[in-house]
Structures are given as C-alpha cells and as structure tokens.
Amino acid sequence: MNLYEAIFVRKSIRKYSMDKIDQKVIDHIMNFADSIPMLFDDIKVKLELVQLADLKHFQPGILTVKAPYYLVLYSTKESGYLLNAGHLMEQIALYITARGLGTCYIGNLNLKNKVLEEEEYEQVIALAFGEGECEVYRQSDKAKRLPLKSIAVFKEEADKNVRSIVSAARLAPSGMNSQPWRMVVYNNRIHLFCKKNIFIRNVMKETGLLDMGICLAHILIGAEEMWLEAKPLYMNNISSQSFKKNDYIISVKMS
Ligand SMILES: Cc1cc2nc3c(=O)[nH]c(=O)nc-3n(C[C@H](O)[C@H](O)[C@H](O)COP(=O)(O)O)c2cc1C
C-alpha cells in the first residue's frame, strides 16, 4: 500500500495493544520521517519518539488516547510552521497506516519537554500509534465528511485526475473533524482556503492551519499519484483580497 492508497483507508484509532512494535519497523518510520522535506526551507522541526512505557506518572487526559508510542513534533515558529507541521505529520501518519498500524492525532499531549522549549521549539502536534486493538482500516465511504459540493467549487470542467485529488483532500483528518478546507478548483490549479470560525477564532485558527497542512499533504500525494508535477504557491493577487467567510492559505499548481 502506498501513501495515496492509505488516504482512502485511514481512520483514527483510539484503542491500542500495548505490545512493542518491531524495532526495524520503528526505524523505517523514523527514517521515512527524516526524509520528508519541509514546505518552507527556513522552518526547523524535531521529531521525538516517546514510548508510553518510559513515561512515569503519565495520565492521559480525556482527549488523549493511550497508545504504546507517540511521535511528537516540535517546530520553530517561522511563518507557515503550522501548515508545514500538518503537511509533515500527515505523510508520517499515512506511512504508518500503510504499514498496517493505527494512528491518532493528539492535540494536547502534555509532555513539557524543557530542553526543546529552551531551544525555542514549540510542541505543535503529536501522533499516537501502535497495533490497533480493532481493524485499523475503514472504507472511505464510511468516513464522516462534508459532501464534495460543500467544500469545493469547480470553476472549470476538471478532469478525472483533478477530481480524484480533490476527493483525496476531502478525506483529510481534522481537529474535531471540523474540515475547515474550502477549495476553488481549476483544471491545473487548486486554491486552498480555510473557513473562518467566528466563535472560537484563536484556538481554531491554530488547529485550522494544522488541518490545512494535512489537507495540502493529501493534495500533493494525490498529484504525485497522478504523475502530475505539483507546486504549492502563495499567490499575492489572491492573498491581497479579503473574503468574508474564508482565509486564503495557499494554491497548488499542477502540470
Ligand atoms: C490537529 C488534530 C488534532 C486532533 N486531536 C485529537 C485529540 O486530541 N484526541 C482525539 O481523540 N482525536 C484527535 N484528532 C482526531 C480527529 O478527531 C479525527 O481525525 C476526526 O474526527 C476525523 O476522523 P478520522 O480520523 O477517523 O477520519 C485530531 C485530529 C487532528 C487533525
């Protein structure tokens, strides 16, 4: 199974066997994670593998899933770091899924890693993973997602490949399944917007950008599967406009 195929079967797993995973598999995951390029060159990230067995006095909160392993992503805070973090972590989540293991994002894993904080890294997101206690795959039609017409506007008759890419983007996981992505789709480009949330603006803005990075990962993985060259671009002519319901995030040009 490749990353594109994993998009269509991934689901959040919240019950894990506490058995250790073969060290070779862990090494493959960490090597894969280290090989992923950043979306923006100036951002630095560190990934820490935490084993539940090594954590003393760790009490998972209500929203924290108990798992044998957590991959914690720390990042410096240059512009675009949340988008980058989501884009990076989702590729790792899909790689782990393709290996037959379960994953679940954890928004607030309270680890308090003092060393990294001193180096001005911020803990951004964590991914729980391990052997699932139940089936780790799901058919994509069972995923609770908004209908395509609520998240994408097709400005031109998009071909089969572009439609498949948008369908892959639709399946992205998001914090509280909020699915903030909105897409304006042309035949060779997708403009990505994040739905404004006027009620819980600050909290949602942060997770919203992480979610957008995850969605962007699905778009770029989809484009690669279709053998299309895809480049994320920040388009000043769009960002200079203001939109009532959405914030402009980034565009993907495909050729
Ligand atoms: C940024 C982010 C944070 C999340 N935080 C949590 C969390 O703290 N606890 C949890 O159980 N699920 C968490 N999730 C998982 C979402 O609830 C889940 O992805 C969403 O409901 C869609 O379900 P699915 O992953 O099964 O497709 C998070 C997901 C994302 C993307």
The ligand as an ORCA input file, in Angstrom:
! r2SCAN-3c Opt
* xyz 0 1
  C      -4.910     18.551     14.506
  C      -5.735     17.394     15.036
  C      -5.901     17.206     16.399
  C      -6.619     16.111     16.876
  N      -6.705     15.926     18.229
  C      -7.326     14.819     18.693
  C      -7.308     14.526     20.091
  O      -6.715     15.264     20.906
  N      -7.942     13.399     20.524
  C      -8.592     12.551     19.649
  O      -9.142     11.547     20.108
  N      -8.618     12.796     18.316
  C      -7.992     13.889     17.827
  N      -7.958     14.131     16.466
  C      -8.609     13.174     15.527
  C      -9.878     13.750     14.894
  O     -10.913     13.798     15.845
  C     -10.258     12.868     13.692
  O      -9.219     12.917     12.752
  C     -11.541     13.329     13.007
  O     -12.639     13.182     13.872
  C     -11.828     12.528     11.713
  O     -11.931     11.141     11.975
  P     -10.991     10.098     11.238
  O      -9.555     10.461     11.590
  O     -11.371      8.745     11.804
  O     -11.198     10.200      9.767
  C      -7.246     15.211     15.965
  C      -7.081     15.416     14.597
  C      -6.321     16.471     14.127
  C      -6.122     16.609     12.668
*
